Amino acid sequence: MSPAADTATRLRRLLAILTWLAQEGEAAIDEVAARFDLTPTALVAELEMAACCGVPPYTPDQLLEIVVTEDTVSTRVGTVLARPRRLSPREGLALAASARALLAVPGSDEDGALSRALAKLDRALGQTGIEVELDSPDLLETVRTALAGHERLTITYYSASTDQTAERTITPRRLFASEGHWYVDAWCEVADGVRRFRVDRIATAAPAGPASEEVLADALVDMTARDEASGPTVALGAFVPGPDSRRVRIVADPAKAWLFDALPSVIEGDEDGRPVWEVFVGGDAWLERLLLRLGPDTQVLEPVEDRDLAPDAARRILARYGSASGA
C-alpha cells in the first residue's frame, strides 16, 4: 500500500510550479526542484500528472505541453487555456482566493505575473485583497530561526499518536503549512532519523548548538528516500509513516468514508459488502480515537492484537464518567 499523499497540497504545489514555468518558459530541472523543495525525480513525476490535462476535445492544441529533457523542463498552455476569461463575481472571488493560496506555496514568485494579475483582479472586484490566514504558533519564529541558522533545538513535544509528552533534540530541515497548521521536518536525535512535528504541539524549545554538517547534508535525503519508496512524491501532509508505524486493516460503515480522506489510507477490498481500509498507524492512542469516532460497528481485521483497543478505550472512558458522577 502507498500512503495517501496530501492531495490538496500536491495540487497547489503543482499549480504553483506550472504558473512559474509558464512565466519562465524554460528552466533547469535542478533549479525548479530546488525552488519548490523537491528532488528532480519527484519534480518530473509531479509534472507527468499534468501532461495530459486540458479542455475538451483534448486535441493536442488544447492540452498542456510539458517538455522534459535530460536537464531542462518547459511548458506551454493550449490556445483555449490561454484565452482571457470573463468571470462572474463569484468566480472572480474564488480565483482570487486560489491565487492567494498558490502564492503562499514556498518557491512561488511573490513579485511575478501571478501577483500582478491578482492585483488587477482585486481592483476589478473592488476589494483591497483577500487574506489567507494560518495559525501562528508561539514557537513558530523560534523554529524558523533555527532552520535559517542551521541550529539544533531541544524541544518538549506532545505526540498525538502516543498521547505522550517527551523531550527531543531536533535539527529543523523544512518548515511548511498544511491544512491550517505548521509542520517542521527535522532530524530527531532520539529516533535517529527524520520525523515530522506539528509546531503548535511543541511546548518548549531551546537552542542546542549548531547542527552537524552530516545531518544538514543527509536529513532531507532520508525523508525523500522514504517518500519515494512508497510513491513518486514528497508528501507535505500531516503524517508521514515512520519505520515504527504499522498497517491496520479496518472494516467500517461506508458513510464514515470521509474520516479516511485525510489519512494515509487506501481501500483494500471489502468484507461482507463493507469497504476495508488499510491505514498507517503511529501509536495506540491515535488508533483508539479513530476507532471510537468510527463507531461500534467498526471492526479491526489485522493485526488481531488491535481488536480490543476500541472496547478497552470505551470502558476506560465510561469508568471516568462513572467516577465523576459518583464524586
Stockholm file with secondary structure:
# STOCKHOLM 1.0

chainA/1-327         MSPAADTATRLRRLLAILTWLAQEGEAAIDEVAARFDLTPTALVAELEMAACCGVPPYTPDQLLEIVVTEDTVSTRVGTVLARPRRLSPREGLALAASARALLAVPGSDEDGALSRALAKLDRALGQTGIEVELDSPDLLETVRTALAGHERLTITYYSASTDQTAERTITPRRLFASEGHWYVDAWCEVADGVRRFRVDRIATAAPAGPASEEVLADALVDMTARDEASGPTVALGAFVPGPDSRRVRIVADPAKAWLFDALPSVIEGDEDGRPVWEVFVGGDAWLERLLLRLGPDTQVLEPVEDRDLAPDAARRILARYGSASGA
#=GR chainA/1-327 SS CCCCCCHHHHHHHHHHHHHHHHHHSEEEHHHHHHHTTCCHHHHHHHHHHHTTCBCTTCCGGGBCEEEECSSEEEEECCHHHHSCCCCCHHHHHHHHHHHHHHHTSTTCCTTSHHHHHHHHHHHHHTCSCCCCCCCCCTTHHHHHHHHHTTEEEEEEEEETTTTEEEEEEEEEEEEEEETTEEEEEEEETTTTEEEEEEGGGEEEEEEEEECCHHHHHHHHHHHHHHHHHSSSSCCCSSCCCCTTCEEEEEECCGGGGGGGTTSSEEEEEEETTEEEEEEEESCHHHHHHHHHHHCTTCEEEESGGGTTHHHHHHHHHHHHHHHHHHC
#=GC SS_cons         CCCCCCHHHHHHHHHHHHHHHHHHSEEEHHHHHHHTTCCHHHHHHHHHHHTTCBCTTCCGGGBCEEEECSSEEEEECCHHHHSCCCCCHHHHHHHHHHHHHHHTSTTCCTTSHHHHHHHHHHHHHTCSCCCCCCCCCTTHHHHHHHHHTTEEEEEEEEETTTTEEEEEEEEEEEEEEETTEEEEEEEETTTTEEEEEEGGGEEEEEEEEECCHHHHHHHHHHHHHHHHHSSSSCCCSSCCCCTTCEEEEEECCGGGGGGGTTSSEEEEEEETTEEEEEEEESCHHHHHHHHHHHCTTCEEEESGGGTTHHHHHHHHHHHHHHHHHHC
//
